[in-house]
Amino acid sequence: MEACGYLAGTGGIVTLCQKMTNVDASAEHFSFDAQEQFDFLKAVRARGLKILAVYHSHPAAPASPSMEDIILANDPDLYHVIVSLAGDRPVVRSYRIENGAAEEIGLEITE
């Protein structure tokens, strides 16, 4: 099943990761639980943070946006972090998706 969730923070730095329920229970696509989304948005605002990215996994596909990912991306201000589990090691990539086009954006993971 695809894992999915949100990354929140400030100034482009993620300080909060929130796993969400994939209500589609699918290995090929995901949808968030609406109540979980609403509750997380309230919590993020209460902490003075901003949702920076949506993340999800591709259990058997590369870490690049599928056509469905591109079509469903409706907020160009959100980054899309995709984790591929198709190889021997996970691959993580980040994208900005706008007007039907995906551009890979650098991603730095720190402790």
DRENPA-3360 file (N, C-alpha, C; in nm, 2 decimals, always signed):
BEGIN
1 = MEACGYLA = +0.08/-0.12/+0.00/+0.00/+0.00/+0.00/+0.09/+0.12/+0.00 ~ +0.05/+0.23/-0.07/+0.12/+0.35/-0.07/+0.11/+0.42/+0.06 ~ +0.22/+0.46/+0.12/+0.22/+0.54/+0.24/+0.20/+0.69/+0.19 ~ +0.15/+0.77/+0.28/+0.12/+0.91/+0.24/+0.12/+1.00/+0.36 ~ +0.14/+1.13/+0.35/+0.13/+1.22/+0.46/+0.18/+1.36/+0.42 ~ +0.19/+1.44/+0.52/+0.23/+1.58/+0.50/+0.37/+1.61/+0.57 ~ +0.43/+1.71/+0.52/+0.55/+1.77/+0.58/+0.53/+1.91/+0.60 ~ +0.55/+1.96/+0.72/+0.52/+2.10/+0.76/+0.64/+2.16/+0.82;
9 = GTGGIVTL = +0.65/+2.29/+0.82/+0.76/+2.36/+0.88/+0.75/+2.51/+0.85 ~ +0.87/+2.58/+0.85/+0.88/+2.72/+0.82/+1.01/+2.74/+0.74 ~ +1.01/+2.84/+0.66/+1.13/+2.88/+0.59/+1.19/+2.77/+0.50 ~ +1.11/+2.68/+0.45/+1.15/+2.57/+0.37/+1.22/+2.45/+0.44 ~ +1.21/+2.46/+0.58/+1.27/+2.35/+0.66/+1.16/+2.28/+0.72 ~ +1.16/+2.15/+0.70/+1.05/+2.06/+0.76/+1.09/+2.03/+0.90 ~ +0.99/+2.06/+0.99/+1.01/+2.03/+1.13/+0.90/+1.93/+1.18 ~ +0.80/+1.90/+1.10/+0.69/+1.81/+1.14/+0.65/+1.72/+1.02;
17 = CQKMTNVD = +0.65/+1.60/+1.05/+0.61/+1.49/+0.95/+0.48/+1.43/+1.01 ~ +0.38/+1.42/+0.93/+0.25/+1.36/+0.97/+0.21/+1.25/+0.87 ~ +0.21/+1.13/+0.92/+0.16/+1.02/+0.84/+0.01/+1.03/+0.83 ~ -0.05/+1.01/+0.72/-0.19/+1.01/+0.70/-0.24/+0.87/+0.66 ~ -0.37/+0.85/+0.68/-0.43/+0.72/+0.64/-0.46/+0.73/+0.49 ~ -0.41/+0.62/+0.42/-0.44/+0.61/+0.28/-0.58/+0.54/+0.27 ~ -0.69/+0.62/+0.25/-0.82/+0.56/+0.25/-0.85/+0.47/+0.13 ~ -0.76/+0.49/+0.03/-0.78/+0.40/-0.09/-0.72/+0.26/-0.07;
25 = ASAEHFSF = -0.64/+0.25/+0.03/-0.57/+0.12/+0.07/-0.52/+0.05/-0.06 ~ -0.45/+0.13/-0.14/-0.40/+0.09/-0.27/-0.25/+0.10/-0.28 ~ -0.19/+0.01/-0.36/-0.04/+0.02/-0.39/-0.02/+0.11/-0.51 ~ -0.12/+0.16/-0.57/-0.10/+0.24/-0.69/-0.15/+0.38/-0.68 ~ -0.22/+0.42/-0.58/-0.26/+0.56/-0.56/-0.31/+0.58/-0.41 ~ -0.33/+0.70/-0.37/-0.37/+0.73/-0.24/-0.47/+0.85/-0.23 ~ -0.54/+0.85/-0.12/-0.63/+0.96/-0.09/-0.62/+0.98/+0.06 ~ -0.62/+1.10/+0.11/-0.62/+1.13/+0.25/-0.76/+1.12/+0.31;
33 = DAQEQFDF = -0.76/+1.09/+0.44/-0.88/+1.09/+0.52/-0.91/+1.24/+0.54 ~ -1.03/+1.29/+0.51/-1.07/+1.43/+0.52/-1.06/+1.48/+0.66 ~ -1.10/+1.41/+0.76/-1.10/+1.45/+0.90/-0.95/+1.47/+0.94 ~ -0.87/+1.37/+0.91/-0.73/+1.38/+0.94/-0.66/+1.50/+0.88 ~ -0.70/+1.53/+0.76/-0.64/+1.65/+0.69/-0.68/+1.78/+0.77 ~ -0.81/+1.79/+0.80/-0.86/+1.90/+0.87/-0.79/+1.92/+1.00 ~ -0.78/+1.81/+1.08/-0.72/+1.81/+1.21/-0.57/+1.85/+1.20 ~ -0.50/+1.80/+1.10/-0.36/+1.84/+1.09/-0.34/+1.98/+1.05;
41 = LKAVRARG = -0.43/+2.03/+0.96/-0.42/+2.17/+0.92/-0.44/+2.26/+1.04 ~ -0.54/+2.23/+1.13/-0.56/+2.31/+1.25/-0.43/+2.31/+1.34 ~ -0.38/+2.19/+1.36/-0.26/+2.18/+1.44/-0.14/+2.25/+1.38 ~ -0.12/+2.25/+1.25/-0.01/+2.32/+1.19/-0.03/+2.47/+1.21 ~ -0.15/+2.52/+1.19/-0.17/+2.66/+1.20/-0.15/+2.71/+1.35 ~ -0.20/+2.62/+1.44/-0.18/+2.66/+1.59/-0.03/+2.67/+1.63 ~ +0.05/+2.59/+1.56/+0.20/+2.60/+1.59/+0.27/+2.70/+1.51 ~ +0.20/+2.78/+1.42/+0.26/+2.88/+1.34/+0.34/+2.82/+1.23;
49 = LKILAVYH = +0.31/+2.70/+1.18/+0.38/+2.64/+1.07/+0.30/+2.64/+0.95 ~ +0.35/+2.59/+0.84/+0.29/+2.59/+0.71/+0.31/+2.45/+0.65 ~ +0.21/+2.39/+0.58/+0.23/+2.27/+0.51/+0.32/+2.30/+0.39 ~ +0.43/+2.23/+0.38/+0.53/+2.25/+0.28/+0.52/+2.15/+0.17 ~ +0.48/+2.03/+0.20/+0.49/+1.92/+0.10/+0.39/+1.81/+0.14 ~ +0.36/+1.74/+0.03/+0.28/+1.61/+0.04/+0.39/+1.50/+0.01 ~ +0.38/+1.39/+0.09/+0.47/+1.28/+0.05/+0.39/+1.16/+0.03 ~ +0.44/+1.07/-0.06/+0.39/+0.94/-0.07/+0.49/+0.84/-0.13;
57 = SHPAAPAS = +0.46/+0.72/-0.12/+0.56/+0.62/-0.17/+0.51/+0.56/-0.30 ~ +0.60/+0.51/-0.37/+0.58/+0.42/-0.49/+0.64/+0.29/-0.46 ~ +0.56/+0.19/-0.42/+0.61/+0.06/-0.38/+0.68/-0.01/-0.49 ~ +0.64/+0.01/-0.61/+0.70/-0.07/-0.72/+0.73/+0.02/-0.84 ~ +0.74/+0.15/-0.82/+0.77/+0.24/-0.93/+0.88/+0.34/-0.89 ~ +0.94/+0.41/-0.99/+1.04/+0.50/-0.97/+0.99/+0.62/-0.88 ~ +1.09/+0.70/-0.82/+1.06/+0.81/-0.74/+1.03/+0.94/-0.83 ~ +0.94/+0.92/-0.92/+0.90/+1.03/-1.01/+0.75/+1.04/-1.02;
65 = PSMEDIIL = +0.70/+1.15/-1.04/+0.55/+1.17/-1.04/+0.49/+1.08/-1.15 ~ +0.38/+1.01/-1.12/+0.30/+0.94/-1.22/+0.21/+1.04/-1.29 ~ +0.15/+1.00/-1.40/+0.06/+1.09/-1.46/-0.06/+1.13/-1.37 ~ -0.10/+1.03/-1.29/-0.21/+1.06/-1.19/-0.16/+1.16/-1.09 ~ -0.03/+1.15/-1.04/+0.03/+1.25/-0.95/+0.02/+1.39/-1.01 ~ +0.06/+1.40/-1.13/+0.06/+1.53/-1.20/-0.08/+1.59/-1.22 ~ -0.17/+1.50/-1.26/-0.31/+1.55/-1.28/-0.37/+1.60/-1.15 ~ -0.35/+1.53/-1.04/-0.41/+1.56/-0.92/-0.34/+1.67/-0.84;
73 = ANDPDLYH = -0.22/+1.71/-0.88/-0.15/+1.82/-0.81/-0.22/+1.95/-0.84 ~ -0.28/+2.01/-0.74/-0.36/+2.13/-0.76/-0.31/+2.25/-0.69 ~ -0.20/+2.24/-0.62/-0.14/+2.35/-0.54/+0.01/+2.36/-0.58 ~ +0.05/+2.46/-0.67/+0.19/+2.47/-0.71/+0.28/+2.51/-0.60 ~ +0.23/+2.55/-0.48/+0.31/+2.59/-0.37/+0.35/+2.47/-0.28 ~ +0.29/+2.36/-0.30/+0.32/+2.24/-0.23/+0.43/+2.16/-0.31 ~ +0.53/+2.11/-0.24/+0.62/+2.02/-0.30/+0.57/+1.88/-0.29 ~ +0.61/+1.79/-0.37/+0.57/+1.65/-0.37/+0.69/+1.57/-0.36;
81 = VIVSLAGD = +0.70/+1.50/-0.24/+0.81/+1.42/-0.21/+0.77/+1.27/-0.23 ~ +0.85/+1.20/-0.32/+0.81/+1.07/-0.36/+0.92/+0.97/-0.32 ~ +0.89/+0.87/-0.25/+0.98/+0.77/-0.20/+0.96/+0.64/-0.28 ~ +1.06/+0.60/-0.36/+1.05/+0.47/-0.44/+1.10/+0.36/-0.35 ~ +1.03/+0.25/-0.34/+1.07/+0.13/-0.27/+1.10/+0.02/-0.37 ~ +1.11/+0.05/-0.50/+1.12/-0.05/-0.61/+1.26/-0.12/-0.62 ~ +1.36/-0.05/-0.57/+1.49/-0.11/-0.58/+1.54/-0.17/-0.45 ~ +1.67/-0.19/-0.44/+1.74/-0.25/-0.32/+1.73/-0.15/-0.21;
89 = RPVVRSYR = +1.74/-0.02/-0.24/+1.74/+0.09/-0.14/+1.63/+0.19/-0.17 ~ +1.57/+0.25/-0.07/+1.47/+0.36/-0.10/+1.54/+0.48/-0.17 ~ +1.47/+0.54/-0.27/+1.51/+0.66/-0.34/+1.41/+0.76/-0.31 ~ +1.46/+0.88/-0.27/+1.37/+0.99/-0.23/+1.40/+1.11/-0.32 ~ +1.29/+1.16/-0.38/+1.30/+1.28/-0.47/+1.19/+1.38/-0.44 ~ +1.22/+1.51/-0.47/+1.12/+1.61/-0.45/+1.09/+1.68/-0.58 ~ +0.96/+1.72/-0.59/+0.92/+1.79/-0.72/+0.82/+1.90/-0.69 ~ +0.83/+2.00/-0.78/+0.73/+2.10/-0.79/+0.64/+2.07/-0.91;
97 = IENGAAEE = +0.51/+2.06/-0.90/+0.43/+2.03/-1.01/+0.33/+2.15/-1.03 ~ +0.34/+2.20/-1.16/+0.26/+2.32/-1.19/+0.22/+2.31/-1.34 ~ +0.10/+2.34/-1.37/+0.05/+2.34/-1.51/+0.08/+2.21/-1.58 ~ +0.07/+2.10/-1.52/+0.09/+1.97/-1.58/+0.24/+1.93/-1.61 ~ +0.33/+2.00/-1.55/+0.47/+1.97/-1.56/+0.53/+1.95/-1.42 ~ +0.62/+1.86/-1.41/+0.69/+1.83/-1.29/+0.84/+1.86/-1.30 ~ +0.89/+1.94/-1.21/+1.03/+1.98/-1.21/+1.09/+1.93/-1.08 ~ +1.20/+1.86/-1.09/+1.27/+1.80/-0.97/+1.34/+1.92/-0.90;
105 = IGLEITE = +1.32/+1.92/-0.77/+1.37/+2.02/-0.68/+1.47/+1.95/-0.59 ~ +1.58/+2.01/-0.56/+1.68/+1.96/-0.47/+1.63/+1.93/-0.33 ~ +1.67/+1.83/-0.27/+1.62/+1.79/-0.14/+1.75/+1.76/-0.05 ~ +1.75/+1.82/+0.07/+1.86/+1.80/+0.16/+1.80/+1.74/+0.29 ~ +1.85/+1.62/+0.32/+1.80/+1.56/+0.45/+1.91/+1.57/+0.55 ~ +1.88/+1.63/+0.66/+1.97/+1.66/+0.77/+1.91/+1.60/+0.90 ~ +2.00/+1.59/+1.00/+1.95/+1.54/+1.13/+1.91/+1.66/+1.21;
% end
